[in-house]
Amino acid sequence: MYNAFLIKYAEIGTKGKNRYIFENALKDHIKNNLKDLGDYLVTKEQGRIYVECPDGYDYEETVEAIKCVFGVAQICPVEIIDTIEWEPLTKAVGDYVEAQYPDRNFTFKMEAKRSDKKYPMTSPEICVEMGAYLLKRFPELKVDVHNPSVRIMVEVRNKSYVYSEIIPGPGGMPVGTNGKAMLLLSGGIDSPVAGYMIAKRGVTIDAVYFHAPPYTSERAKQKVVDLAKLISKYTGPIRLNIINFTDIQLYIYEKCPHEELTIIMRRYMMRIAEKIALDSGCLGLITGESIGQVASQTLHSLASTNEVCTLPVYRPLIAFDKQDIVDISEKINTYETSILPFEDCCTIFVAKHPVTKPNLKVIRHSERSLEEKIEEMVQVALDSKEVVMVM
């Protein structure tokens, strides 16, 4: 019988005079996520966002679509009552309880909120009088204000709203309210989670993937496109830049010490990603690195890769255990795709004994052997990049 959803936000409420910017972005994202499901009316009113549903809408699909919108703290299925007059309001709330709870042997607590302080009853008075009405109408109910089985909530505005279920949302901030950054997206578990977590803070995501044919297959590239599509449910459309990295990798493999391959290749990935990021108006790079997880993610290695960047590098997983990352990847449905057995370019040219504490002076010296061709090769890779819009 729900004909609408009340959307509550949390962190947005701490904003000051510019709060409306975040509210409008949240409203627009909800509307966009629902546009393919029907003709929903999304409105904003005094710290609340309401989604009024079309006839015959799919409840589960609607909830799942709203749960993918960052900034949503709680989703409350509500019954809209087209009156604030006391007699019809109490009857409508009673009808709601009767319809939603055929077995009414439970404890409950009334909660109320009124937006108009001129309303003839205060919020505590609404709770007392409404609770008394429900006890009279349904004698099997019992009141428990400390630990109730059901909380019945009534909000009185220009209309009235009654609800008793709260579905957790993803939280965070609406995407696009905190700038744009470039995600280094591989086919592994970590980088899609890193993109999800940065987007949760309101950041729009572009992405770059380093492809190495024939050492990495078209199926490996498609796997990355599929991962981008999965996280785009949360982040919105992603501009995925695909870089052919084969020639650069082979050149590094030929000219540099093998124990330094991973670090030097990583440094050139960061250089290329930063060039694309700057051209795209991005304000930083995002990686899925976690301290000590592999040889290229020790503090020494991270310092070495950071050195080639002028943009900040955001690493939201930096202190996470692997299981923490896996848990999030399962929650956002990227895990099963990430573990498909298609190699990415980072795993093809791995040294048997990679350096774990690279010395920057030594790394810079090794990179001098690349000076004859490397800048030209980087430019060729940039000029020949493939761009895929993923949504």
C-alpha positions as CSV (number, residue, x, y, z in Angstrom):
1,M,0.0,0.0,0.0
2,Y,3.1,2.3,0.0
3,N,2.6,5.1,-2.5
4,A,5.8,7.0,-1.8
5,F,9.2,6.9,-0.1
6,L,10.6,9.4,2.3
7,I,14.3,9.9,1.8
8,K,16.4,11.0,4.7
9,Y,20.0,12.3,4.5
10,A,22.5,12.6,7.3
11,E,25.8,14.4,6.6
12,I,24.2,16.9,4.1
13,G,22.2,18.2,7.1
14,T,25.5,19.6,8.6
15,K,26.0,21.9,5.7
16,G,25.3,25.6,6.1
17,K,24.0,28.1,3.6
18,N,25.0,25.9,0.6
19,R,23.1,22.9,1.8
20,Y,20.6,23.4,-1.0
21,I,23.3,22.5,-3.5
22,F,23.8,19.1,-2.0
23,E,20.0,18.6,-1.6
24,N,19.4,19.4,-5.2
25,A,22.2,17.1,-6.4
26,L,20.7,14.3,-4.2
27,K,17.3,14.9,-5.7
28,D,18.6,14.9,-9.2
29,H,20.5,11.6,-8.7
30,I,17.5,9.9,-7.3
31,K,15.4,11.1,-10.2
32,N,18.0,9.9,-12.7
33,N,18.3,6.4,-11.1
34,L,14.5,6.0,-11.3
35,K,14.0,7.4,-14.8
36,D,13.9,3.9,-16.5
37,L,11.5,2.4,-13.9
38,G,8.6,4.7,-14.4
39,D,7.2,8.2,-13.9
40,Y,8.3,9.0,-10.4
41,L,7.8,12.5,-8.8
42,V,10.8,13.5,-6.7
43,T,10.3,16.6,-4.6
44,K,12.2,18.4,-1.8
45,E,10.7,19.9,1.3
46,Q,12.2,21.1,4.6
47,G,15.0,18.7,5.0
48,R,13.2,15.8,3.4
49,I,13.1,14.4,-0.1
50,Y,9.9,12.5,-1.2
51,V,9.6,10.0,-4.0
52,E,6.0,9.6,-5.1
53,C,5.5,6.4,-7.1
54,P,3.4,5.7,-10.2
55,D,0.6,3.1,-10.2
56,G,1.9,-0.4,-10.5
57,Y,5.5,0.4,-9.7
58,D,7.9,-2.4,-8.7
59,Y,8.7,-2.0,-5.0
60,E,12.0,-4.0,-4.9
61,E,13.4,-2.4,-8.1
62,T,12.6,1.1,-6.7
63,V,14.3,0.4,-3.4
64,E,17.4,-1.1,-5.1
65,A,17.7,2.0,-7.4
66,I,17.5,4.4,-4.5
67,K,20.0,2.3,-2.5
68,C,22.6,3.1,-5.2
69,V,22.4,6.8,-4.6
70,F,25.2,8.3,-2.4
71,G,23.8,10.8,0.1
72,V,20.8,8.7,1.0
73,A,21.0,7.7,4.6
74,Q,17.6,6.1,5.1
75,I,14.7,5.0,2.8
76,C,11.3,5.0,4.4
77,P,8.3,3.5,2.6
78,V,5.5,5.8,3.5
79,E,1.8,6.2,3.1
80,I,0.8,9.7,2.1
81,I,-2.4,10.9,3.8
82,D,-4.0,13.9,2.1
83,T,-5.1,15.6,5.3
84,I,-3.7,17.0,8.5
85,E,-7.1,17.1,10.3
86,W,-7.1,15.0,13.4
87,E,-10.0,12.7,13.0
88,P,-9.3,11.5,9.4
89,L,-5.6,11.4,10.2
90,T,-6.0,9.1,13.2
91,K,-8.3,6.8,11.2
92,A,-5.8,6.7,8.3
93,V,-2.9,5.8,10.6
94,G,-5.1,3.0,12.1
95,D,-5.9,1.7,8.7
96,Y,-2.2,1.7,7.9
97,V,-1.4,-0.4,11.0
98,E,-4.2,-2.8,10.2
99,A,-3.0,-3.3,6.6
100,Q,0.7,-3.6,7.4
101,Y,0.5,-5.7,10.5
102,P,-2.3,-8.4,10.3
103,D,-0.8,-10.0,13.5
104,R,-0.7,-7.1,16.0
105,N,0.7,-8.9,19.0
106,F,3.7,-6.7,19.3
107,T,5.0,-3.7,21.3
108,F,5.1,-0.3,19.6
109,K,6.1,3.3,20.2
110,M,4.6,6.4,18.5
111,E,7.0,9.1,17.2
112,A,5.8,12.3,15.6
113,K,7.2,15.4,13.9
114,R,5.3,18.5,12.8
115,S,6.8,21.0,10.5
116,D,4.3,23.8,11.3
117,K,4.6,25.0,14.9
118,K,1.1,26.5,14.6
119,Y,-0.4,23.1,14.3
120,P,-2.8,22.8,17.3
121,M,-1.0,19.8,18.8
122,T,2.7,19.4,19.7
123,S,4.7,16.4,18.7
124,P,4.4,14.8,22.2
125,E,0.7,15.4,22.2
126,I,0.4,13.7,18.8
127,C,2.2,10.7,20.1
128,V,0.0,10.4,23.2
129,E,-3.3,10.9,21.4
130,M,-2.4,8.7,18.5
131,G,-1.0,6.0,20.7
132,A,-4.3,6.0,22.8
133,Y,-6.3,5.8,19.6
134,L,-4.3,2.7,18.4
135,L,-4.6,1.0,21.8
136,K,-8.3,1.5,21.8
137,R,-8.7,0.3,18.2
138,F,-6.3,-2.7,18.6
139,P,-6.4,-3.9,22.2
140,E,-3.7,-6.6,21.5
141,L,-1.1,-3.8,21.0
142,K,1.2,-2.9,23.9
143,V,3.3,0.2,24.4
144,D,7.1,0.0,25.0
145,V,8.9,3.4,24.7
146,H,12.3,1.9,25.4
147,N,12.6,-1.2,23.2
148,P,9.6,-1.5,21.0
149,S,9.2,-4.1,18.2
150,V,7.7,-1.4,15.9
151,R,8.1,2.3,15.7
152,I,5.2,4.0,14.1
153,M,6.2,7.5,12.8
154,V,3.9,10.2,11.7
155,E,5.0,13.5,10.1
156,V,2.6,16.3,9.8
157,R,3.4,18.9,7.1
158,N,1.1,20.2,4.4
159,K,0.1,16.6,4.2
160,S,0.6,13.7,6.6
161,Y,3.0,10.8,6.3
162,V,3.0,7.5,8.2
163,Y,5.8,4.9,8.1
164,S,7.3,2.2,10.3
165,E,10.1,0.7,8.2
166,I,13.5,2.2,7.7
167,I,15.8,0.8,5.0
168,P,19.5,1.8,5.3
169,G,20.9,3.7,2.4
170,P,24.6,3.9,1.3
171,G,25.3,7.3,3.1
172,G,28.0,9.5,1.8
173,M,27.7,12.6,-0.3
174,P,26.0,13.1,-3.7
175,V,28.3,12.4,-6.6
176,G,29.6,15.5,-8.3
177,T,29.5,17.7,-5.2
178,N,33.3,17.3,-4.5
179,G,35.0,17.5,-7.9
180,K,36.4,14.8,-10.2
181,A,39.3,12.3,-10.0
182,M,40.9,9.7,-12.2
183,L,40.8,6.1,-11.1
184,L,43.5,3.6,-12.1
185,L,41.2,0.7,-12.8
186,S,42.6,-2.8,-13.2
187,G,40.8,-6.1,-13.3
188,G,41.5,-6.9,-9.7
189,I,39.4,-6.7,-6.5
190,D,40.9,-3.5,-5.0
191,S,40.6,-0.7,-7.6
192,P,36.8,-1.0,-8.2
193,V,36.3,-0.7,-4.4
194,A,38.6,2.3,-4.3
195,G,36.5,4.0,-7.0
196,Y,33.3,3.2,-5.1
197,M,34.6,4.6,-1.9
198,I,35.9,7.9,-3.4
199,A,32.6,8.3,-5.3
200,K,30.8,7.9,-2.0
201,R,32.5,11.1,-0.8
202,G,30.8,13.0,-3.7
203,V,33.6,12.7,-6.3
204,T,32.9,12.1,-10.0
205,I,35.0,9.3,-11.4
206,D,36.9,9.0,-14.7
207,A,39.0,5.9,-15.2
208,V,42.1,4.6,-17.0
209,Y,42.9,1.0,-17.8
210,F,46.3,-0.2,-19.1
211,H,45.9,-2.9,-21.7
212,A,48.8,-5.1,-23.0
213,P,47.8,-7.1,-26.0
214,P,48.6,-9.8,-26.9
215,Y,49.8,-10.6,-23.3
216,T,46.4,-9.5,-22.0
217,S,43.3,-10.7,-24.0
218,E,40.2,-8.9,-25.2
219,R,38.4,-10.8,-22.4
220,A,40.6,-9.1,-19.9
221,K,39.7,-5.7,-21.3
222,Q,36.0,-6.6,-21.3
223,K,36.3,-7.7,-17.7
224,V,37.5,-4.1,-16.8
225,V,34.6,-2.6,-18.8
226,D,32.2,-4.9,-16.9
227,L,33.7,-3.8,-13.6
228,A,33.3,-0.1,-14.6
229,K,29.7,-0.8,-15.4
230,L,29.1,-2.4,-12.0
231,I,30.4,0.6,-10.1
232,S,28.8,3.1,-12.4
233,K,25.5,2.0,-10.7
234,Y,26.8,4.1,-7.8
235,T,29.2,6.6,-9.4
236,G,27.1,7.5,-12.5
237,P,28.6,7.3,-16.0
238,I,32.4,6.6,-16.2
239,R,34.6,7.8,-19.0
240,L,37.0,4.8,-19.3
241,N,40.4,5.6,-21.1
242,I,42.0,2.4,-22.4
243,I,45.8,2.7,-22.9
244,N,47.8,0.3,-25.0
245,F,50.8,-0.3,-22.7
246,T,52.5,-3.2,-24.4
247,D,55.4,-1.3,-26.2
248,I,56.2,0.7,-23.0
249,Q,56.3,-2.5,-20.9
250,L,58.5,-4.3,-23.4
251,Y,60.9,-1.4,-23.6
252,I,61.1,-1.1,-19.8
253,Y,61.6,-4.9,-19.6
254,E,64.5,-4.6,-22.2
255,K,66.3,-1.6,-20.6
256,C,65.8,-1.8,-16.9
257,P,66.8,-4.2,-14.1
258,H,64.2,-6.8,-13.7
259,E,63.8,-6.4,-9.9
260,E,62.8,-2.8,-10.6
261,L,60.3,-3.6,-13.4
262,T,57.1,-3.3,-11.3
263,I,58.1,0.1,-9.8
264,I,59.2,1.6,-13.1
265,M,56.2,0.4,-14.9
266,R,54.0,1.7,-12.1
267,R,55.7,5.1,-12.3
268,Y,54.9,5.3,-16.0
269,M,51.3,4.3,-15.4
270,M,51.0,7.2,-12.9
271,R,52.6,9.6,-15.4
272,I,50.2,8.7,-18.1
273,A,47.2,8.6,-15.8
274,E,48.1,12.1,-14.6
275,K,48.3,13.5,-18.2
276,I,44.9,12.2,-18.9
277,A,43.6,13.4,-15.6
278,L,44.9,17.0,-16.2
279,D,43.3,17.1,-19.6
280,S,40.0,15.9,-18.1
281,G,39.8,18.4,-15.3
282,C,40.5,15.9,-12.6
283,L,41.8,17.0,-9.3
284,G,43.6,13.8,-8.3
285,L,44.4,10.2,-9.0
286,I,42.8,7.2,-7.2
287,T,44.4,3.8,-6.7
288,G,43.4,0.7,-4.8
289,E,46.7,0.3,-3.0
290,S,47.0,-1.0,0.5
291,I,50.2,-0.8,2.6
292,G,52.2,-4.0,2.3
293,Q,49.8,-5.9,0.2
294,V,52.3,-6.6,-2.6
295,A,55.9,-5.5,-3.3
296,S,54.7,-2.3,-5.2
297,Q,52.7,-1.2,-2.1
298,T,55.3,-0.9,0.6
299,L,55.8,2.6,1.9
300,H,59.1,2.8,0.0
301,S,57.3,1.8,-3.2
302,L,54.4,4.1,-2.7
303,A,56.8,7.0,-2.1
304,S,58.6,6.1,-5.3
305,T,55.4,6.1,-7.4
306,N,54.1,9.3,-5.7
307,E,57.3,11.1,-6.7
308,V,56.3,11.3,-10.4
309,C,52.9,12.9,-9.7
310,T,52.0,16.6,-9.2
311,L,48.3,15.7,-8.5
312,P,47.4,14.2,-5.1
313,V,47.0,10.4,-5.1
314,Y,44.0,9.2,-3.1
315,R,44.2,5.7,-1.7
316,P,41.0,5.0,0.3
317,L,42.1,1.4,1.0
318,I,45.5,2.3,2.3
319,A,45.0,0.7,5.8
320,F,42.5,-2.0,4.9
321,D,43.0,-5.7,5.3
322,K,42.4,-7.8,2.2
323,Q,39.2,-9.3,3.8
324,D,37.9,-5.8,4.4
325,I,38.2,-5.0,0.7
326,V,36.7,-8.4,-0.3
327,D,33.7,-7.7,1.9
328,I,33.0,-4.4,0.2
329,S,33.5,-5.9,-3.2
330,E,30.9,-8.5,-2.4
331,K,28.5,-5.9,-1.2
332,I,28.8,-3.8,-4.4
333,N,28.7,-7.0,-6.6
334,T,32.2,-6.6,-8.2
335,Y,33.9,-9.6,-6.5
336,E,32.8,-12.3,-8.8
337,T,33.8,-10.3,-11.9
338,S,37.2,-9.3,-10.3
339,I,38.2,-13.0,-9.7
340,L,37.6,-14.1,-13.3
341,P,40.9,-15.6,-14.4
342,F,42.0,-13.0,-17.0
343,E,45.4,-11.4,-16.4
344,D,46.0,-7.7,-16.4
345,C,49.2,-6.0,-17.5
346,C,50.4,-5.6,-13.9
347,T,50.7,-9.4,-13.5
348,I,52.3,-10.2,-16.9
349,F,55.9,-8.9,-16.3
350,V,56.3,-9.6,-12.7
351,A,59.9,-10.1,-11.5
352,K,60.7,-13.2,-9.4
353,H,62.3,-11.0,-6.7
354,P,60.9,-7.5,-7.0
355,V,62.5,-4.7,-5.0
356,T,60.4,-3.9,-1.9
357,K,62.5,-0.9,-0.7
358,P,63.3,1.0,-3.9
359,N,65.9,3.7,-3.7
360,L,64.7,6.8,-5.6
361,K,68.2,7.7,-6.8
362,V,68.7,4.2,-8.2
363,I,65.2,4.2,-9.8
364,R,65.8,7.5,-11.5
365,H,69.2,6.3,-12.7
366,S,67.6,3.2,-14.2
367,E,65.0,5.3,-16.0
368,R,67.7,7.2,-17.8
369,S,68.2,4.2,-20.0
370,L,64.7,4.8,-21.3
371,E,65.4,8.4,-22.4
372,E,65.9,7.7,-26.1
373,K,62.4,6.5,-26.8
374,I,60.1,6.7,-23.7
375,E,58.6,10.1,-24.2
376,E,57.7,9.4,-27.8
377,M,56.2,6.0,-26.7
378,V,54.1,7.7,-24.0
379,Q,52.8,10.2,-26.5
380,V,51.9,7.4,-28.9
381,A,50.0,5.6,-26.1
382,L,48.1,8.8,-25.3
383,D,47.3,9.6,-28.9
384,S,46.0,6.1,-29.6
385,K,43.9,5.7,-26.4
386,E,40.5,4.2,-26.7
387,V,37.6,5.9,-24.8
388,V,34.5,4.0,-23.7
389,M,31.6,5.6,-22.0
390,V,30.4,3.2,-19.4
391,M,26.9,3.6,-17.7
